[in-house]
Amino acid sequence: MQHRIISNIFRAMTVTITWPKVLRLNTLLKTRKKKASTSVTLAGELLEGVSLIVPAQQRSQFVEVAVRRELRRRLRQARADHDLQILNAKAAKLDKETNDLLEIQGDPFE
């Protein structure tokens, strides 16, 4: 049950990234800026899990790497969605052109 709740929350967090945001995110992930301090609230079991495998001095780095990976994954997905949208838009035109050519060519078995 707990896994289903987390899965639903994650799905709700999944938003379509607009193309301008894709371009901006791509630029951001290629640059390194000065570190900024922030506060993040994590579920207790996540913090405990991180503490089991990562020394306390490396927690921030661990979270940074995890966030960077997730941003890259979402960037790849947004690009794939954008590419598929372009292909689908062009597919209808190509299908029509192919059908027109087949009509002109005629049936070779007649």
HELIX and SHEET records of a PDB file:
HELIX    1   1 GLN A    2  MET A   13  1                                  12    
HELIX    2   2 TRP A   19  LYS A   30  1                                  12    
HELIX    3   3 GLY A   44  ILE A   53  1                                  10    
HELIX    4   4 ALA A   56  GLN A   58  5                                   3    
HELIX    5   5 ARG A   59  GLN A  105  1                                  47    
END                                                                             
